[in-house]
């Protein structure tokens, strides 16, 4: 390994940021002054397995520096690498992989203004331009366009992050130029975010399953959670035993809610049966699909439910450590989950002896740093391990060799929270809701041209029209994007599509993670498609040629085709189809495989460019 360090030195503040995470350096091998550690310096330097075991602290270390200083200097990076015995060249590759980090000097405050497919039609470009005009050079604020911030129900949205000890954040949503500027210049004076229940138009209504506690319980109170049925699923899990829990989940028909719809019980059984130890449980809370915000609402409004669900999943799969990978743009969810984990640990619901049942389980939060591709589970594993978030080739599959090369069960937030009603209701009752192939209820993220945007919970089998009626779709509906940027468009006359995994497939669309973005005739679809293409070009990790080159060629063709139709556009449409097929057939992961979906459906179903 090449441990070639440069001549740059960390500042005292940078050194303090790293030491606050890792503790003081034990010897000069790790960056301490030689005269402070003479005895330690006479011993051999830590290396080999001990050094490799610390590699996973690289991402938290980069966060520590970026949070304190606002950017990562050469000296700070070198010091972190000395502490972790990580080659600086590799650490630089990791630091530059994530959008929230910077290796170039910048102001301590960064204002991220979302310009993605939910916020753009709501006037995000105007907010961005006005903020840039008011916060010019010398303001101490860097203003930059951002992909989806997961605040689609309050579009347009802006997030301000001010580095320091502690780091301060403020959200402006719906954002105006004035509120965005205030969030950036005085985050402590910015308006408080509305409660999570405001994103749930059905809050308090009967019949809800996953959302029944949002708005009804204090998200900070463990006792309030307990009074509303909390921990009853975990008690039943201990009564059933690991095999019984897996059997119940399998019989319920629960499938993954992230879009792939893989049977959860099958995944858990495969993980639990592996002889290799230890096993790991990963909660994928990096919902970065444009238009998606359901997991954020669950984590902000009912955080103890996720703690309980992860504990159940860990017990069933034989894992004693849970890793919660949370997207970096969710500061309120981070605060509430940290509090919930701390309280659960203090009250005996996490730790060495969960509920006195002799089972040890704990949860560690790992923050993402702005990389859509880390929503792919193997890219997420690499990110946690302190590497670039690039997807791995399969096989081996995660249930065999996942996080740290060990058997791993990975599920997103909505999937895990579904396990609680499976156990409290029983598998037969749960499976009786929905359809034979799509059981239970589903969360849908509705935004765009509707009067009541938010997260809706409906049984599988409800139609798209019924959902949009609940959300009060506005007149002049032209198209609906199902599944987000990686999804497909349907026409305004196709609202009878059943919202099930099999129903949307039969209709030539996709349910994806549950995004439902409505667009009326005022939204220029060619510009929207170009924004989707720009998103995939930016978010491609660049590892495989079909995606790295294809996303660029797709964007270039859409730029050329803008404003043209018919014969004038035919050549570029044919090129788009060829590039799209190549990406779909040959890309390593779902990013490249789905990057063409929305464009293809817009051409074929909506007649764009004809």
N, C-alpha and C positions, 0 to 999 in steps of 0.2 A: 504494500500500500504506500502511495506517495504522500508523505506528510510534509510537503514543502510549504513552509510558512513564509509570509512576506515580512516586511520590516515595519508595517503599520502597528501601532499600539492602541489598545482600547482606552477610551476616556474613563475617568473614575465612575461616571454614571453608567456607562456601558458595562463596566466590570461588575458594578453593583447589581445591575439587572440580571446578569448571568448567575452571579453568586446567590442571589435571592432564590433562584430556582434550584441550583445544584449544590449549594453550600460552598463554603470557602475552599479554595484549592488545597490539596493535601501536600503538594510538592511543587518544585519549580517545573517539573515535567508537565504540570497542568496549569502553569501560569503564575504561580506564587513567586515572590522574590526569594532568591537562593539563601540569603542570610536569615530568612524567617523559618526555613524548613531544612536545616542542615542534615538532620538524621534521615528524614524522608528522602532527601536527594541521594543518599548513599545506597538506597535500595533500588532494585530494578524497577523500571517504569511499568505501569500497568499496561497490559496489552492482551492480545489473543481474545479468549472468550469474554473476559471481564470487560474489555473495551467494546466488543461487539454488542454486549448486553446493554450498553448505554446508548447505542445508536438511536433508539426510539425517542430519546430526549431531544433530538435535533429540532423537530418541529416546535415543541414547547419552548426551546431555547430561542429560536428565531422569533416566536411570538413575544417572548420576554423582552428582547431588544427592541423590536418594532413598537411594542406597546409603550415602552419607556421613552424611546428617543424619537420615534416616528419613521425611522429608516435604519438600514443595517449597513454600517461602514465596514471597510476592509479590516480595520483593527478589531471591531467587535466580532466579526465573523471568525477571524483567526483565533481570538481568545476562546470563543465557544468551541471551535474545532480542537484546540489544545485540551480543553476540559473533557471532551468526549472522545478524543483520539479518532477524529473523523478527518479524512483528507479535505483540505479547503476547497479543492476543485469540485469535489462531489457536493459539498455543502453549498457552494455557489450555485450549482445546478439546481439544488432543491430550493434555495431562496428565490431564484428567478423564475421558478415554475408557477408561483402563486401570485395572484393579482393584488392581494392585500399587502404584500411586502414590497419594499423598494430597496435597491442597493445603490441608489443615487440620492444625494442630499435633497430633501424636500421639507416644507414646513411641518411643524408638529401636528397641525390639523389638516385633515383631508375630508372634503365633502364629496360623497358619492351620490350622484343623481342618476336614478334609474332611467334608462332610455329604451327599455326592452318592450316587448310586444303588448304588454298590458298598460304600461305607463306612457308609451309614445302617443297613442291616440288620445290620451287624457291631457296632453300639453306638456310633456316632459322636456321637449326640446326648448320650449320657451323658458321654463324654469332654469334649465342649464345655462342658456345664453345670458339670462338676467343675472344669475349668480356669478358667472364669470365676469360680467361687466362690473358688478359691485365689489367683487373680491379679487381685484387685480393684484399685480406685483406689489409686495410690501404689506399685504393684508395679513400675512401669516397663515393663509389658508390656500390649499391646493384644491381646485375644483375639477372633478373628472367625471366623465360619463361612466355609468356602471351597468352591467347586466342585471337581471332581475334580483331584487332585494327581498323577495318573498313577502311583499306588502301590497299585493295586487288589489286587495279589496279596498285599499285607500289610495289608489293611484291618483296622481303621480307621487312617487316617494323619493325621499332623500335620507341619507344616513351620514352623520358627522362623527368622526373619530378623532379625538384629541389625545395625543400621546402624553404620558406623564406617569406619576406615581400617586394616585392610581390613574389608569387610562379612563377618559370620560367619553361617553357616547350620547348622542341625541338623535331622535328620529323626527322628521317632518313629513307627515302623511295624513291627508293630502297636502302636498307641498306647494307653497307659493314661493315666489322669489324672496319675499320678506321672511317667511318662516324658515326657509332653508338657510338664509344668511344668519338668522338668529341662532339656529342650531349649531352653525359652524363657529360663530364668534363668541357665543355665550351659551355653551351646552347646558350649564347648570341652570339657566333661566328659560330654556326652551319648554314649550308646553309638554305636560306629561302625556305619555301614550294612553290612548283609551284602553279600557279593560279588554281582555281577550274575547269576552262574550260578545262584544260589539261586532266581531267578525262572524258570529253565529246567529243569523236571523231567526233560527228555530229555537234559540236558547230558552230553556224553561218549558218547552212543549213536551207533552207526553209521547212515548214511543221511541225516544232517542235511546241509543245504546252506547255508542262511543262518545257522544257529546253530552250525555245526560248530566255530568257534573260541571261542565264549563258554564260559568256564570252562577252556579248554585253553591259552589264551595270556595273557600278562601284558598288560593293556590299555595299560600305560605303555611297553612295549618295542617299538620299531620292529623290532629284530632278531628278536624272537620272532614278530612278525607275518610278517616276511619268511620265517622258517624254516617257517611253516605255509602257504606258498603266496601270501603277500602280494606285490603288484606284478606278478604274472604276467599278470593281465588287462590291466593298463596296457601291458605290453610287447607283448601281442598286438594291442592297439588301435593302437599305433604301427606295427606290421607291416601291419595291414589298411588303415590310412588312415581319415580321417573318414567317407567314403562307405561303406567296408567295414564299419565299426562299426555305422553306421545300418542297413545291409542285414542284418547279423547279428542286431541287436536286433529288427528288423521280422520276420525269418524265424522268430525264436524264439516269436513270439506274445505277448511280454511286454506286459501291460496295467498301468495304474496301480493301485497297491494302496491308494489312499486312499479308494476307494469308487466313483469314477466309472468306473473300468475303461476309460479311454481308451487306445488303443494307443500305447505309448511310442515306437516307431519312427516312427510318423506324426507325432507331436509334434516329435521331434528333426529329422526331415527338413524339416518346415515351417519350423522355426526356422533351420536351417542354410541354407536356400535364400533367405532374406531378404537383399536387397542392402543394407539399412540397417545401419550399424555404429555402435557396437559391439554385439555380442550379449551377453546375460547368462544365467547359469545360477543358478537359485534352488533350494536344498534346503529344502523345507517340513518343518521339525522341530518344528512347533507343534501336536503331537498333543494336542488339548484335548477330544476326544470322551470323555465319561464312560465309563470301563471300558477305555480304550485305554492301553497302556504298552509295546507291542512296540518302537517306535522308541527309547524310552528305554533298553531293555535292549540293543539293538544298539549304541547310542552309548556306553553305559557299558562293555559287555563286549567290543566290537570296533570301537573308534573309527577305527583306521587304515583299515578297510574302507570307511567312508564317505568318508574323504579320497580314497582311490584311486578309488572309484566316481564322485565328483564330478569328479575330474580327467578320467576317461574321458568323462563326459558333456560336460564343457566342450570337450574336444578334438573330439568328434563334432559339436557344434553350432556350433563357431567362436567359443566364448566364452573370454575370457582372465581373467575375474573370476567367482568363485563366491561367492554370498551364502547363508550358512547361517543361517536364521531359527529360533532355538531358543527354545522356550517358557521363560518366566522362572522357572517352578517346578522346573526341573531343574538344581540347582547342581552335582551330581556329574557329570552329563553335560557341563556347561560346562567344568569343570576338565579332564576327560579329553580333550575335543575341542581345547581350547586347547593342551594339551600335545602332542597328536598333530599338530596343524597346525604348531606350533613345531619339533618334531623333523623332520617331513617337509620343512619349508623348509630346515632346517639341513643335511639330508642330500641335498638336490637333487631331492626328489620333488615339490616345489612351488617356484615362483619363476620367474625369467627364462628358465631353460633346463631344463625338466623332464627328468630322466634323460639330459641331454645330447642331446636330440632336437630342439632348436631351437623348442620350443613353450613359451610363457609362460603360466602359470596360477597363480593364488593364491586363497585362500579367506579370507573375512572373516565372522566370527560377528556376527550381530545378535540381541540378546536381545529377546524379546517381553516384555510386561508384564501379562499376564493379560487376554486378550480372545479368546474362543472363535471369534469371527467372523473373526479373522485367519488361521484355517486355510483360509479361502477365498482362492485365490491372488491375486486382484486387491486384496482387502483387505490381504493381506500386502504387496503392492507399495506400497500407500499408506503402510503402517506404516513400511517401510524408508525411504521418501522423506521421512519426518517429518511425515506428515499423519494425520488420524484414520483408523483402520482400517476404512473403509467400502468395501464392494464397489463395483466399477465396472460400468456397463452394458456388455454385449457385443452386437455387435462394436464396436470392433476387438478381436480376440482377442490373448492374450498373445504368441503366436508372431509377431504383427505389431507390436503396440505394447504392451509389458509394462512391466517395471521401467524407470523413467526414460524412458518412451516408446520404448524400443528392443525389438527382438525378444528374447523371453525364453522359455526352457524351464524349467518349474517341475515338480519331482517330489518326492514325499515320500521319507523315509529308506529304507523297505522297497523301494520301486520301484528306487531307485538301487542299493542293495546287490545286487539281483537281476541287475544288469548284469554283475557279476563272474563268476558261474557261466555266464551266457550266453556270455561270451567264452572262459572256460577250458574249458567242456564242448563248446562249439560249439552253434549254433542247433538242429540236428536232435536232438541228445541232450537239450537242455533242453526242446524242444517235445514230446519223447516222454513226459515226465512230466506228469501231470494229465489234462486232457481237451482236446478239440479247440479249444474256445473259451476255456478257462481253463487255460493251460499253466504248468508249474512247480509250485513248492510255495508254500504260504501260511502266514503266521504268524497264530495265533489267540490272543487275550488272554482266558483263561478265569478267571473269578472267581465269587464268590457261594457257592452251596451245593454246594461241591466240597471234597474232602479235599486235593487237590493243585492249587491255583491256580497260574497262571503262563502263560508264553508257550510255545505248542506249534507245531511245524512239521510239517505234513502235506501230502501231495500233494493238489492240487485233485481233488475227486471223493469223498474220504472223507465219511462221513455225520456228521451232528451227533451221533448216538448213539455212534459210534466215538470221537469226540473226547471226549465226556463220560465215556465208559468209561475212557479214559486218565487223565482228571482225577479219577476216582473220585467221580462225582456221588453225593450223599447221598440217602437214602430220602426219599420224600415230595415228589419234584420236581413242581412245579405248572406252571411256565412257564420259557421261556428267551428272553431278549432278545438278538436278533441285531443287531449294528450300533451298539449304544450308544443314547444318548438319541434320536438321529435314526433309529434302526432300527425293527424290528418284533418283536412277540412271536410265538412259536410255542408250541403246547401240548406237554404231556409225551408225548402219543401221536403226535407228528409228528417224532420223532427220526430218521426215515429220510431227512430232507431232505439232498440232496447239497450239500456245501459248495463250490459253484461260483457264479460270478456268474449264470450262466444258470439253474442249479438252484434257487437261492433265489428268483429272480424268478418262475419258474414256480410256485413254492409260495406266492407272494403275500407273500414276505418280502424281505429285503435282506441281502447279506453285509456291506456297508459296509466299514469298515476292519478287520474281523475280531474285533469284540467278541462274546464269548459269556458272558452273565451268567445264571447259573442261580439260580432262586428256588424255595424250597420253600414249603409251606403256612403257615409261620410269618410270612411276609412279607406285610404288608397291601398289596395291589396298589393300592387307591385312594390310599393315602398315597404310594406310589411314583410313581403318575401325576402327583400334585400336585407332587412334587419335580421331575419332568421338566418340567412346565409352568413352575414357578418358575425353573428353569435357563434355559429359552428366553426368558422374560420379561426376566431379568437380562442375558442375553447378546445380545439383539437390539440392533443398532447404532442403530436408530431412524430409519434413512434413508428407508425406504419404508413407506407407510401400512399395507399388508396385514399386514406383520410387526409393526410397532410397535404397532398397535392389536390385531391378532389374537392375539398372544401374551398380552396382558393379558386380553382377553376369555376366552381359553381357560382361563387360571388362575382367573379369577373364577367361571366356570361349574363348574370342578372343586371349588372351595371350596364352592359352593352345593350341589353334588350329593353331597358327602361323607356317607356313611351312608345314602343313599337308593337305592332300586332300583325297577324296574318302572315303573308309571304315574307314580309320584312323581318319577322321574328323567327321564321321556320328553322333557319340554320342553327341559331343558338338554342332553340328548343330541342332540336335533335342532339346537339352537343350535351345539353343538360341531362337528357335521358341516358346517354352513353356514360357520362360521368357518374350519374346516380346509380346506375346498375353496377358499375365497378366498385363504388363505395359500399353498396349494400352486400355485394357478394364477397368482397375480399378484405374488408376492414377487420381489425382484431376485435373491437368491442362495439357496443351498441351505439356509441356516439357516431362513428362513421357509417354504421349500418342504417341509421335512421335520419341522417343529416339531409337526405333527399326527400323524405316522406311528405313534408308539408308542401314543398314546391311541386312535387309530382301531383298531389291531390288538387292543388290549386289550378294546375294546368288542365287536368283531366276532368275534374268535377265542376269547377267554377268557370272554366273557359277563359282564364286569364291568358293574355297574349294572343287570343284568337280574333 
